[in-house]
Amino acid sequence: MLQFVAGFVVALLAVVPAVVLFLRKKSRTKNGTPRRAVLERDKIQRSKNGHLKELEELGRLTGELAHEIKNPLSTIKINLKLTAEE
């Protein structure tokens, strides 16, 4: 029985470091950066990209609104000039 326990302990001591190294390697990217840090960085970047897209859309809508206001004002301005000339 003592030999069985001793054999089990030796096997366990051989396997545990290998498992620890495997898990440590799996938790890092190829260049050594922790995966959690990479995932967090990607999440922040996606958030920034979403915000930039929202600002881009707001700018586009503002431009369209300015265009819609300017067109009738130009027509009114031209008609006022024509009326003033008469």
PDB file of N, CA, C and O in Angstrom:
ATOM      1  N   MET A   1       0.827  -1.194   0.000  1.00  0.00           N
ATOM      2  CA  MET A   1       0.000   0.000   0.000  1.00  0.00           C
ATOM      3  C   MET A   1       0.870   1.256   0.000  1.00  0.00           C
ATOM      4  O   MET A   1       0.557   2.232  -0.682  1.00  0.00           O
ATOM      5  N   LEU A   2       1.951   1.228   0.759  1.00  0.00           N
ATOM      6  CA  LEU A   2       2.846   2.368   0.833  1.00  0.00           C
ATOM      7  C   LEU A   2       3.504   2.636  -0.518  1.00  0.00           C
ATOM      8  O   LEU A   2       3.725   3.790  -0.885  1.00  0.00           O
ATOM      9  N   GLN A   3       3.816   1.577  -1.254  1.00  0.00           N
ATOM     10  CA  GLN A   3       4.415   1.739  -2.588  1.00  0.00           C
ATOM     11  C   GLN A   3       3.416   2.399  -3.546  1.00  0.00           C
ATOM     12  O   GLN A   3       3.791   3.224  -4.378  1.00  0.00           O
ATOM     13  N   PHE A   4       2.143   2.022  -3.414  1.00  0.00           N
ATOM     14  CA  PHE A   4       1.108   2.616  -4.263  1.00  0.00           C
ATOM     15  C   PHE A   4       0.997   4.121  -4.003  1.00  0.00           C
ATOM     16  O   PHE A   4       0.931   4.914  -4.942  1.00  0.00           O
ATOM     17  N   VAL A   5       0.978   4.501  -2.746  1.00  0.00           N
ATOM     18  CA  VAL A   5       0.879   5.917  -2.378  1.00  0.00           C
ATOM     19  C   VAL A   5       2.114   6.668  -2.856  1.00  0.00           C
ATOM     20  O   VAL A   5       2.007   7.773  -3.388  1.00  0.00           O
ATOM     21  N   ALA A   6       3.282   6.072  -2.669  1.00  0.00           N
ATOM     22  CA  ALA A   6       4.518   6.724  -3.110  1.00  0.00           C
ATOM     23  C   ALA A   6       4.523   6.882  -4.627  1.00  0.00           C
ATOM     24  O   ALA A   6       4.923   7.928  -5.137  1.00  0.00           O
ATOM     25  N   GLY A   7       4.087   5.866  -5.345  1.00  0.00           N
ATOM     26  CA  GLY A   7       4.008   5.945  -6.808  1.00  0.00           C
ATOM     27  C   GLY A   7       3.020   7.016  -7.258  1.00  0.00           C
ATOM     28  O   GLY A   7       3.269   7.749  -8.215  1.00  0.00           O
ATOM     29  N   PHE A   8       1.903   7.091  -6.554  1.00  0.00           N
ATOM     30  CA  PHE A   8       0.894   8.097  -6.883  1.00  0.00           C
ATOM     31  C   PHE A   8       1.440   9.508  -6.665  1.00  0.00           C
ATOM     32  O   PHE A   8       1.215  10.393  -7.490  1.00  0.00           O
ATOM     33  N   VAL A   9       2.146   9.721  -5.574  1.00  0.00           N
ATOM     34  CA  VAL A   9       2.723  11.035  -5.271  1.00  0.00           C
ATOM     35  C   VAL A   9       3.761  11.408  -6.316  1.00  0.00           C
ATOM     36  O   VAL A   9       3.797  12.554  -6.763  1.00  0.00           O
ATOM     37  N   VAL A  10       4.602  10.470  -6.711  1.00  0.00           N
ATOM     38  CA  VAL A  10       5.621  10.738  -7.733  1.00  0.00           C
ATOM     39  C   VAL A  10       4.951  11.089  -9.061  1.00  0.00           C
ATOM     40  O   VAL A  10       5.367  12.026  -9.742  1.00  0.00           O
ATOM     41  N   ALA A  11       3.915  10.338  -9.425  1.00  0.00           N
ATOM     42  CA  ALA A  11       3.198  10.623 -10.674  1.00  0.00           C
ATOM     43  C   ALA A  11       2.541  11.998 -10.609  1.00  0.00           C
ATOM     44  O   ALA A  11       2.560  12.751 -11.583  1.00  0.00           O
ATOM     45  N   LEU A  12       1.970  12.312  -9.472  1.00  0.00           N
ATOM     46  CA  LEU A  12       1.321  13.608  -9.297  1.00  0.00           C
ATOM     47  C   LEU A  12       2.336  14.741  -9.394  1.00  0.00           C
ATOM     48  O   LEU A  12       2.064  15.775 -10.004  1.00  0.00           O
ATOM     49  N   LEU A  13       3.498  14.544  -8.794  1.00  0.00           N
ATOM     50  CA  LEU A  13       4.545  15.561  -8.864  1.00  0.00           C
ATOM     51  C   LEU A  13       5.070  15.736 -10.285  1.00  0.00           C
ATOM     52  O   LEU A  13       5.569  16.808 -10.628  1.00  0.00           O
ATOM     53  N   ALA A  14       4.969  14.727 -11.095  1.00  0.00           N
ATOM     54  CA  ALA A  14       5.416  14.833 -12.483  1.00  0.00           C
ATOM     55  C   ALA A  14       4.360  15.515 -13.353  1.00  0.00           C
ATOM     56  O   ALA A  14       4.702  16.243 -14.285  1.00  0.00           O
ATOM     57  N   VAL A  15       3.092  15.286 -13.055  1.00  0.00           N
ATOM     58  CA  VAL A  15       2.009  15.793 -13.900  1.00  0.00           C
ATOM     59  C   VAL A  15       1.657  17.243 -13.572  1.00  0.00           C
ATOM     60  O   VAL A  15       1.388  18.021 -14.487  1.00  0.00           O
ATOM     61  N   VAL A  16       1.652  17.623 -12.313  1.00  0.00           N
ATOM     62  CA  VAL A  16       1.215  18.964 -11.907  1.00  0.00           C
ATOM     63  C   VAL A  16       2.021  20.069 -12.584  1.00  0.00           C
ATOM     64  O   VAL A  16       1.408  20.995 -13.114  1.00  0.00           O
ATOM     65  N   PRO A  17       3.348  20.033 -12.603  1.00  0.00           N
ATOM     66  CA  PRO A  17       4.077  21.107 -13.291  1.00  0.00           C
ATOM     67  C   PRO A  17       3.756  21.185 -14.785  1.00  0.00           C
ATOM     68  O   PRO A  17       3.695  22.273 -15.356  1.00  0.00           O
ATOM     69  N   ALA A  18       3.553  20.036 -15.406  1.00  0.00           N
ATOM     70  CA  ALA A  18       3.211  20.038 -16.829  1.00  0.00           C
ATOM     71  C   ALA A  18       1.853  20.701 -17.053  1.00  0.00           C
ATOM     72  O   ALA A  18       1.683  21.467 -18.002  1.00  0.00           O
ATOM     73  N   VAL A  19       0.902  20.411 -16.195  1.00  0.00           N
ATOM     74  CA  VAL A  19      -0.432  21.019 -16.313  1.00  0.00           C
ATOM     75  C   VAL A  19      -0.349  22.525 -16.070  1.00  0.00           C
ATOM     76  O   VAL A  19      -0.981  23.306 -16.782  1.00  0.00           O
ATOM     77  N   VAL A  20       0.422  22.929 -15.076  1.00  0.00           N
ATOM     78  CA  VAL A  20       0.582  24.358 -14.780  1.00  0.00           C
ATOM     79  C   VAL A  20       1.210  25.079 -15.971  1.00  0.00           C
ATOM     80  O   VAL A  20       0.744  26.150 -16.358  1.00  0.00           O
ATOM     81  N   LEU A  21       2.250  24.509 -16.550  1.00  0.00           N
ATOM     82  CA  LEU A  21       2.889  25.127 -17.721  1.00  0.00           C
ATOM     83  C   LEU A  21       1.924  25.206 -18.898  1.00  0.00           C
ATOM     84  O   LEU A  21       1.884  26.210 -19.609  1.00  0.00           O
ATOM     85  N   PHE A  22       1.145  24.143 -19.100  1.00  0.00           N
ATOM     86  CA  PHE A  22       0.170  24.135 -20.193  1.00  0.00           C
ATOM     87  C   PHE A  22      -0.864  25.246 -20.008  1.00  0.00           C
ATOM     88  O   PHE A  22      -1.169  25.984 -20.945  1.00  0.00           O
ATOM     89  N   LEU A  23      -1.394  25.357 -18.797  1.00  0.00           N
ATOM     90  CA  LEU A  23      -2.409  26.387 -18.540  1.00  0.00           C
ATOM     91  C   LEU A  23      -1.828  27.791 -18.646  1.00  0.00           C
ATOM     92  O   LEU A  23      -2.488  28.701 -19.147  1.00  0.00           O
ATOM     93  N   ARG A  24      -0.608  27.969 -18.181  1.00  0.00           N
ATOM     94  CA  ARG A  24       0.034  29.279 -18.278  1.00  0.00           C
ATOM     95  C   ARG A  24       0.246  29.660 -19.743  1.00  0.00           C
ATOM     96  O   ARG A  24       0.004  30.799 -20.140  1.00  0.00           O
ATOM     97  N   LYS A  25       0.700  28.690 -20.539  1.00  0.00           N
ATOM     98  CA  LYS A  25       0.927  28.960 -21.958  1.00  0.00           C
ATOM     99  C   LYS A  25      -0.391  29.249 -22.675  1.00  0.00           C
ATOM    100  O   LYS A  25      -0.454  30.119 -23.544  1.00  0.00           O
ATOM    101  N   LYS A  26      -1.431  28.523 -22.309  1.00  0.00           N
ATOM    102  CA  LYS A  26      -2.734  28.704 -22.944  1.00  0.00           C
ATOM    103  C   LYS A  26      -3.350  30.065 -22.596  1.00  0.00           C
ATOM    104  O   LYS A  26      -4.140  30.603 -23.372  1.00  0.00           O
ATOM    105  N   SER A  27      -2.992  30.618 -21.441  1.00  0.00           N
ATOM    106  CA  SER A  27      -3.575  31.892 -21.020  1.00  0.00           C
ATOM    107  C   SER A  27      -2.851  33.094 -21.621  1.00  0.00           C
ATOM    108  O   SER A  27      -3.199  34.237 -21.326  1.00  0.00           O
ATOM    109  N   ARG A  28      -1.848  32.844 -22.459  1.00  0.00           N
ATOM    110  CA  ARG A  28      -1.093  33.931 -23.080  1.00  0.00           C
ATOM    111  C   ARG A  28      -1.133  33.792 -24.597  1.00  0.00           C
ATOM    112  O   ARG A  28      -1.311  32.694 -25.124  1.00  0.00           O
ATOM    113  N   THR A  29      -0.968  34.903 -25.287  1.00  0.00           N
ATOM    114  CA  THR A  29      -0.915  34.875 -26.743  1.00  0.00           C
ATOM    115  C   THR A  29       0.484  34.474 -27.189  1.00  0.00           C
ATOM    116  O   THR A  29       1.363  34.233 -26.362  1.00  0.00           O
ATOM    117  N   LYS A  30       0.684  34.403 -28.498  1.00  0.00           N
ATOM    118  CA  LYS A  30       1.980  33.974 -29.031  1.00  0.00           C
ATOM    119  C   LYS A  30       3.119  34.896 -28.620  1.00  0.00           C
ATOM    120  O   LYS A  30       4.242  34.435 -28.417  1.00  0.00           O
ATOM    121  N   ASN A  31       2.847  36.185 -28.494  1.00  0.00           N
ATOM    122  CA  ASN A  31       3.925  37.117 -28.124  1.00  0.00           C
ATOM    123  C   ASN A  31       4.072  37.282 -26.609  1.00  0.00           C
ATOM    124  O   ASN A  31       4.862  38.110 -26.156  1.00  0.00           O
ATOM    125  N   GLY A  32       3.323  36.508 -25.823  1.00  0.00           N
ATOM    126  CA  GLY A  32       3.479  36.530 -24.374  1.00  0.00           C
ATOM    127  C   GLY A  32       2.516  37.438 -23.635  1.00  0.00           C
ATOM    128  O   GLY A  32       2.518  37.464 -22.404  1.00  0.00           O
ATOM    129  N   THR A  33       1.696  38.180 -24.354  1.00  0.00           N
ATOM    130  CA  THR A  33       0.727  39.072 -23.715  1.00  0.00           C
ATOM    131  C   THR A  33      -0.410  38.232 -23.119  1.00  0.00           C
ATOM    132  O   THR A  33      -0.899  37.313 -23.776  1.00  0.00           O
ATOM    133  N   PRO A  34      -0.831  38.528 -21.903  1.00  0.00           N
ATOM    134  CA  PRO A  34      -1.955  37.783 -21.325  1.00  0.00           C
ATOM    135  C   PRO A  34      -3.212  37.937 -22.184  1.00  0.00           C
ATOM    136  O   PRO A  34      -3.538  39.040 -22.624  1.00  0.00           O
ATOM    137  N   ARG A  35      -3.911  36.832 -22.418  1.00  0.00           N
ATOM    138  CA  ARG A  35      -5.129  36.862 -23.248  1.00  0.00           C
ATOM    139  C   ARG A  35      -6.165  37.825 -22.690  1.00  0.00           C
ATOM    140  O   ARG A  35      -6.853  38.510 -23.447  1.00  0.00           O
ATOM    141  N   ARG A  36      -6.277  37.877 -21.373  1.00  0.00           N
ATOM    142  CA  ARG A  36      -7.274  38.764 -20.759  1.00  0.00           C
ATOM    143  C   ARG A  36      -7.011  40.218 -21.146  1.00  0.00           C
ATOM    144  O   ARG A  36      -7.944  40.973 -21.422  1.00  0.00           O
ATOM    145  N   ALA A  37      -5.735  40.606 -21.165  1.00  0.00           N
ATOM    146  CA  ALA A  37      -5.380  41.981 -21.545  1.00  0.00           C
ATOM    147  C   ALA A  37      -5.722  42.239 -23.005  1.00  0.00           C
ATOM    148  O   ALA A  37      -6.204  43.317 -23.352  1.00  0.00           O
ATOM    149  N   VAL A  38      -5.473  41.251 -23.859  1.00  0.00           N
ATOM    150  CA  VAL A  38      -5.787  41.401 -25.286  1.00  0.00           C
ATOM    151  C   VAL A  38      -7.292  41.522 -25.477  1.00  0.00           C
ATOM    152  O   VAL A  38      -7.754  42.361 -26.250  1.00  0.00           O
ATOM    153  N   LEU A  39      -8.057  40.692 -24.782  1.00  0.00           N
ATOM    154  CA  LEU A  39      -9.515  40.754 -24.906  1.00  0.00           C
ATOM    155  C   LEU A  39     -10.055  42.091 -24.404  1.00  0.00           C
ATOM    156  O   LEU A  39     -10.962  42.661 -25.011  1.00  0.00           O
ATOM    157  N   GLU A  40      -9.509  42.588 -23.311  1.00  0.00           N
ATOM    158  CA  GLU A  40      -9.939  43.884 -22.772  1.00  0.00           C
ATOM    159  C   GLU A  40      -9.605  45.012 -23.743  1.00  0.00           C
ATOM    160  O   GLU A  40     -10.415  45.913 -23.957  1.00  0.00           O
ATOM    161  N   ARG A  41      -8.404  44.958 -24.333  1.00  0.00           N
ATOM    162  CA  ARG A  41      -7.999  45.978 -25.305  1.00  0.00           C
ATOM    163  C   ARG A  41      -8.933  45.956 -26.518  1.00  0.00           C
ATOM    164  O   ARG A  41      -9.332  47.007 -27.018  1.00  0.00           O
ATOM    165  N   ASP A  42      -9.277  44.755 -26.986  1.00  0.00           N
ATOM    166  CA  ASP A  42     -10.181  44.642 -28.131  1.00  0.00           C
ATOM    167  C   ASP A  42     -11.569  45.177 -27.797  1.00  0.00           C
ATOM    168  O   ASP A  42     -12.207  45.820 -28.631  1.00  0.00           O
ATOM    169  N   LYS A  43     -12.032  44.914 -26.587  1.00  0.00           N
ATOM    170  CA  LYS A  43     -13.346  45.408 -26.160  1.00  0.00           C
ATOM    171  C   LYS A  43     -13.365  46.935 -26.145  1.00  0.00           C
ATOM    172  O   LYS A  43     -14.327  47.554 -26.599  1.00  0.00           O
ATOM    173  N   ILE A  44     -12.302  47.536 -25.622  1.00  0.00           N
ATOM    174  CA  ILE A  44     -12.199  49.000 -25.582  1.00  0.00           C
ATOM    175  C   ILE A  44     -12.157  49.564 -26.998  1.00  0.00           C
ATOM    176  O   ILE A  44     -12.795  50.577 -27.283  1.00  0.00           O
ATOM    177  N   GLN A  45     -11.410  48.913 -27.883  1.00  0.00           N
ATOM    178  CA  GLN A  45     -11.300  49.382 -29.267  1.00  0.00           C
ATOM    179  C   GLN A  45     -12.650  49.310 -29.976  1.00  0.00           C
ATOM    180  O   GLN A  45     -13.014  50.228 -30.711  1.00  0.00           O
ATOM    181  N   ARG A  46     -13.402  48.213 -29.757  1.00  0.00           N
ATOM    182  CA  ARG A  46     -14.733  48.110 -30.371  1.00  0.00           C
ATOM    183  C   ARG A  46     -15.650  49.210 -29.852  1.00  0.00           C
ATOM    184  O   ARG A  46     -16.451  49.762 -30.607  1.00  0.00           O
ATOM    185  N   SER A  47     -15.538  49.530 -28.569  1.00  0.00           N
ATOM    186  CA  SER A  47     -16.348  50.596 -27.986  1.00  0.00           C
ATOM    187  C   SER A  47     -16.004  51.942 -28.619  1.00  0.00           C
ATOM    188  O   SER A  47     -16.894  52.728 -28.944  1.00  0.00           O
ATOM    189  N   LYS A  48     -14.704  52.204 -28.792  1.00  0.00           N
ATOM    190  CA  LYS A  48     -14.274  53.457 -29.426  1.00  0.00           C
ATOM    191  C   LYS A  48     -14.760  53.527 -30.865  1.00  0.00           C
ATOM    192  O   LYS A  48     -15.216  54.576 -31.320  1.00  0.00           O
ATOM    193  N   ASN A  49     -14.665  52.410 -31.583  1.00  0.00           N
ATOM    194  CA  ASN A  49     -15.114  52.391 -32.975  1.00  0.00           C
ATOM    195  C   ASN A  49     -16.608  52.671 -33.063  1.00  0.00           C
ATOM    196  O   ASN A  49     -17.056  53.387 -33.958  1.00  0.00           O
ATOM    197  N   GLY A  50     -17.382  52.106 -32.132  1.00  0.00           N
ATOM    198  CA  GLY A  50     -18.820  52.364 -32.113  1.00  0.00           C
ATOM    199  C   GLY A  50     -19.110  53.833 -31.868  1.00  0.00           C
ATOM    200  O   GLY A  50     -20.002  54.408 -32.493  1.00  0.00           O
ATOM    201  N   HIS A  51     -18.358  54.442 -30.958  1.00  0.00           N
ATOM    202  CA  HIS A  51     -18.549  55.867 -30.658  1.00  0.00           C
ATOM    203  C   HIS A  51     -18.188  56.720 -31.872  1.00  0.00           C
ATOM    204  O   HIS A  51     -18.880  57.690 -32.179  1.00  0.00           O
ATOM    205  N   LEU A  52     -17.113  56.361 -32.558  1.00  0.00           N
ATOM    206  CA  LEU A  52     -16.715  57.114 -33.754  1.00  0.00           C
ATOM    207  C   LEU A  52     -17.766  56.994 -34.851  1.00  0.00           C
ATOM    208  O   LEU A  52     -18.029  57.960 -35.567  1.00  0.00           O
ATOM    209  N   LYS A  53     -18.365  55.821 -34.985  1.00  0.00           N
ATOM    210  CA  LYS A  53     -19.420  55.647 -35.986  1.00  0.00           C
ATOM    211  C   LYS A  53     -20.631  56.505 -35.645  1.00  0.00           C
ATOM    212  O   LYS A  53     -21.264  57.078 -36.531  1.00  0.00           O
ATOM    213  N   GLU A  54     -20.949  56.589 -34.352  1.00  0.00           N
ATOM    214  CA  GLU A  54     -22.062  57.447 -33.934  1.00  0.00           C
ATOM    215  C   GLU A  54     -21.776  58.908 -34.259  1.00  0.00           C
ATOM    216  O   GLU A  54     -22.656  59.617 -34.748  1.00  0.00           O
ATOM    217  N   LEU A  55     -20.560  59.362 -33.992  1.00  0.00           N
ATOM    218  CA  LEU A  55     -20.193  60.747 -34.307  1.00  0.00           C
ATOM    219  C   LEU A  55     -20.222  60.993 -35.811  1.00  0.00           C
ATOM    220  O   LEU A  55     -20.648  62.055 -36.266  1.00  0.00           O
ATOM    221  N   GLU A  56     -19.768  60.013 -36.574  1.00  0.00           N
ATOM    222  CA  GLU A  56     -19.785  60.142 -38.030  1.00  0.00           C
ATOM    223  C   GLU A  56     -21.223  60.281 -38.530  1.00  0.00           C
ATOM    224  O   GLU A  56     -21.505  61.116 -39.390  1.00  0.00           O
ATOM    225  N   GLU A  57     -22.124  59.469 -37.997  1.00  0.00           N
ATOM    226  CA  GLU A  57     -23.527  59.533 -38.389  1.00  0.00           C
ATOM    227  C   GLU A  57     -24.143  60.876 -37.986  1.00  0.00           C
ATOM    228  O   GLU A  57     -24.923  61.454 -38.743  1.00  0.00           O
ATOM    229  N   LEU A  58     -23.795  61.368 -36.805  1.00  0.00           N
ATOM    230  CA  LEU A  58     -24.297  62.668 -36.361  1.00  0.00           C
ATOM    231  C   LEU A  58     -23.823  63.775 -37.296  1.00  0.00           C
ATOM    232  O   LEU A  58     -24.598  64.669 -37.636  1.00  0.00           O
ATOM    233  N   GLY A  59     -22.568  63.728 -37.711  1.00  0.00           N
ATOM    234  CA  GLY A  59     -22.040  64.715 -38.652  1.00  0.00           C
ATOM    235  C   GLY A  59     -22.751  64.666 -39.992  1.00  0.00           C
ATOM    236  O   GLY A  59     -23.052  65.702 -40.585  1.00  0.00           O
ATOM    237  N   ARG A  60     -23.018  63.454 -40.464  1.00  0.00           N
ATOM    238  CA  ARG A  60     -23.720  63.305 -41.740  1.00  0.00           C
ATOM    239  C   ARG A  60     -25.136  63.881 -41.646  1.00  0.00           C
ATOM    240  O   ARG A  60     -25.578  64.604 -42.539  1.00  0.00           O
ATOM    241  N   LEU A  61     -25.840  63.556 -40.559  1.00  0.00           N
ATOM    242  CA  LEU A  61     -27.201  64.077 -40.384  1.00  0.00           C
ATOM    243  C   LEU A  61     -27.209  65.597 -40.256  1.00  0.00           C
ATOM    244  O   LEU A  61     -28.104  66.259 -40.781  1.00  0.00           O
ATOM    245  N   THR A  62     -26.224  66.150 -39.565  1.00  0.00           N
ATOM    246  CA  THR A  62     -26.115  67.604 -39.427  1.00  0.00           C
ATOM    247  C   THR A  62     -25.896  68.251 -40.784  1.00  0.00           C
ATOM    248  O   THR A  62     -26.490  69.287 -41.084  1.00  0.00           O
ATOM    249  N   GLY A  63     -25.052  67.652 -41.601  1.00  0.00           N
ATOM    250  CA  GLY A  63     -24.808  68.170 -42.949  1.00  0.00           C
ATOM    251  C   GLY A  63     -26.065  68.142 -43.803  1.00  0.00           C
ATOM    252  O   GLY A  63     -26.351  69.089 -44.535  1.00  0.00           O
ATOM    253  N   GLU A  64     -26.816  67.041 -43.702  1.00  0.00           N
ATOM    254  CA  GLU A  64     -28.068  66.947 -44.465  1.00  0.00           C
ATOM    255  C   GLU A  64     -29.074  67.993 -44.002  1.00  0.00           C
ATOM    256  O   GLU A  64     -29.771  68.594 -44.819  1.00  0.00           O
ATOM    257  N   LEU A  65     -29.149  68.208 -42.699  1.00  0.00           N
ATOM    258  CA  LEU A  65     -30.074  69.211 -42.165  1.00  0.00           C
ATOM    259  C   LEU A  65     -29.689  70.607 -42.645  1.00  0.00           C
ATOM    260  O   LEU A  65     -30.552  71.389 -43.046  1.00  0.00           O
ATOM    261  N   ALA A  66     -28.401  70.917 -42.606  1.00  0.00           N
ATOM    262  CA  ALA A  66     -27.934  72.224 -43.083  1.00  0.00           C
ATOM    263  C   ALA A  66     -28.265  72.397 -44.561  1.00  0.00           C
ATOM    264  O   ALA A  66     -28.652  73.483 -44.993  1.00  0.00           O
ATOM    265  N   HIS A  67     -28.115  71.337 -45.326  1.00  0.00           N
ATOM    266  CA  HIS A  67     -28.421  71.402 -46.762  1.00  0.00           C
ATOM    267  C   HIS A  67     -29.917  71.673 -46.974  1.00  0.00           C
ATOM    268  O   HIS A  67     -30.294  72.483 -47.821  1.00  0.00           O
ATOM    269  N   GLU A  68     -30.761  70.985 -46.196  1.00  0.00           N
ATOM    270  CA  GLU A  68     -32.207  71.166 -46.336  1.00  0.00           C
ATOM    271  C   GLU A  68     -32.641  72.577 -45.941  1.00  0.00           C
ATOM    272  O   GLU A  68     -33.604  73.106 -46.496  1.00  0.00           O
ATOM    273  N   ILE A  69     -31.947  73.181 -45.000  1.00  0.00           N
ATOM    274  CA  ILE A  69     -32.277  74.553 -44.596  1.00  0.00           C
ATOM    275  C   ILE A  69     -31.758  75.546 -45.627  1.00  0.00           C
ATOM    276  O   ILE A  69     -32.430  76.531 -45.931  1.00  0.00           O
ATOM    277  N   LYS A  70     -30.572  75.296 -46.166  1.00  0.00           N
ATOM    278  CA  LYS A  70     -29.941  76.245 -47.085  1.00  0.00           C
ATOM    279  C   LYS A  70     -30.698  76.339 -48.416  1.00  0.00           C
ATOM    280  O   LYS A  70     -30.826  77.432 -48.969  1.00  0.00           O
ATOM    281  N   ASN A  71     -31.191  75.233 -48.931  1.00  0.00           N
ATOM    282  CA  ASN A  71     -31.868  75.265 -50.233  1.00  0.00           C
ATOM    283  C   ASN A  71     -33.062  76.216 -50.259  1.00  0.00           C
ATOM    284  O   ASN A  71     -33.120  77.066 -51.147  1.00  0.00           O
ATOM    285  N   PRO A  72     -34.018  76.119 -49.334  1.00  0.00           N
ATOM    286  CA  PRO A  72     -35.138  77.074 -49.364  1.00  0.00           C
ATOM    287  C   PRO A  72     -34.689  78.512 -49.111  1.00  0.00           C
ATOM    288  O   PRO A  72     -35.251  79.442 -49.689  1.00  0.00           O
ATOM    289  N   LEU A  73     -33.684  78.705 -48.256  1.00  0.00           N
ATOM    290  CA  LEU A  73     -33.206  80.058 -47.993  1.00  0.00           C
ATOM    291  C   LEU A  73     -32.598  80.675 -49.246  1.00  0.00           C
ATOM    292  O   LEU A  73     -32.763  81.871 -49.487  1.00  0.00           O
ATOM    293  N   SER A  74     -31.902  79.880 -50.040  1.00  0.00           N
ATOM    294  CA  SER A  74     -31.332  80.397 -51.294  1.00  0.00           C
ATOM    295  C   SER A  74     -32.438  80.844 -52.237  1.00  0.00           C
ATOM    296  O   SER A  74     -32.329  81.889 -52.879  1.00  0.00           O
ATOM    297  N   THR A  75     -33.494  80.060 -52.321  1.00  0.00           N
ATOM    298  CA  THR A  75     -34.622  80.423 -53.185  1.00  0.00           C
ATOM    299  C   THR A  75     -35.265  81.719 -52.704  1.00  0.00           C
ATOM    300  O   THR A  75     -35.578  82.596 -53.510  1.00  0.00           O
ATOM    301  N   ILE A  76     -35.460  81.839 -51.417  1.00  0.00           N
ATOM    302  CA  ILE A  76     -36.057  83.062 -50.856  1.00  0.00           C
ATOM    303  C   ILE A  76     -35.149  84.259 -51.123  1.00  0.00           C
ATOM    304  O   ILE A  76     -35.633  85.331 -51.485  1.00  0.00           O
ATOM    305  N   LYS A  77     -33.848  84.090 -50.949  1.00  0.00           N
ATOM    306  CA  LYS A  77     -32.895  85.178 -51.162  1.00  0.00           C
ATOM    307  C   LYS A  77     -32.924  85.644 -52.617  1.00  0.00           C
ATOM    308  O   LYS A  77     -32.926  86.846 -52.885  1.00  0.00           O
ATOM    309  N   ILE A  78     -32.945  84.703 -53.550  1.00  0.00           N
ATOM    310  CA  ILE A  78     -32.993  85.066 -54.977  1.00  0.00           C
ATOM    311  C   ILE A  78     -34.289  85.809 -55.286  1.00  0.00           C
ATOM    312  O   ILE A  78     -34.270  86.819 -55.990  1.00  0.00           O
ATOM    313  N   ASN A  79     -35.411  85.319 -54.766  1.00  0.00           N
ATOM    314  CA  ASN A  79     -36.695  85.979 -55.018  1.00  0.00           C
ATOM    315  C   ASN A  79     -36.740  87.377 -54.405  1.00  0.00           C
ATOM    316  O   ASN A  79     -37.335  88.285 -54.985  1.00  0.00           O
ATOM    317  N   LEU A  80     -36.118  87.559 -53.238  1.00  0.00           N
ATOM    318  CA  LEU A  80     -36.074  88.890 -52.633  1.00  0.00           C
ATOM    319  C   LEU A  80     -35.261  89.850 -53.493  1.00  0.00           C
ATOM    320  O   LEU A  80     -35.633  91.013 -53.648  1.00  0.00           O
ATOM    321  N   LYS A  81     -34.145  89.365 -54.056  1.00  0.00           N
ATOM    322  CA  LYS A  81     -33.342  90.216 -54.940  1.00  0.00           C
ATOM    323  C   LYS A  81     -34.140  90.605 -56.176  1.00  0.00           C
ATOM    324  O   LYS A  81     -34.115  91.759 -56.604  1.00  0.00           O
ATOM    325  N   LEU A  82     -34.846  89.638 -56.745  1.00  0.00           N
ATOM    326  CA  LEU A  82     -35.652  89.937 -57.935  1.00  0.00           C
ATOM    327  C   LEU A  82     -36.763  90.932 -57.607  1.00  0.00           C
ATOM    328  O   LEU A  82     -37.060  91.823 -58.402  1.00  0.00           O
ATOM    329  N   THR A  83     -37.367  90.777 -56.448  1.00  0.00           N
ATOM    330  CA  THR A  83     -38.436  91.684 -56.035  1.00  0.00           C
ATOM    331  C   THR A  83     -37.875  93.082 -55.784  1.00  0.00           C
ATOM    332  O   THR A  83     -38.514  94.074 -56.134  1.00  0.00           O
ATOM    333  N   ALA A  84     -36.700  93.170 -55.189  1.00  0.00           N
ATOM    334  CA  ALA A  84     -36.085  94.464 -54.895  1.00  0.00           C
ATOM    335  C   ALA A  84     -35.701  95.185 -56.178  1.00  0.00           C
ATOM    336  O   ALA A  84     -35.731  96.415 -56.218  1.00  0.00           O
ATOM    337  N   GLU A  85     -35.345  94.458 -57.220  1.00  0.00           N
ATOM    338  CA  GLU A  85     -34.951  95.070 -58.489  1.00  0.00           C
ATOM    339  C   GLU A  85     -36.151  95.654 -59.221  1.00  0.00           C
ATOM    340  O   GLU A  85     -36.002  96.579 -60.019  1.00  0.00           O
ATOM    341  N   GLU A  86     -37.322  95.127 -58.958  1.00  0.00           N
ATOM    342  CA  GLU A  86     -38.513  95.615 -59.668  1.00  0.00           C
ATOM    343  C   GLU A  86     -39.012  96.867 -59.119  1.00  0.00           C
ATOM    344  O   GLU A  86     -40.007  97.402 -59.609  1.00  0.00           O
TER     345      GLU A  86
END
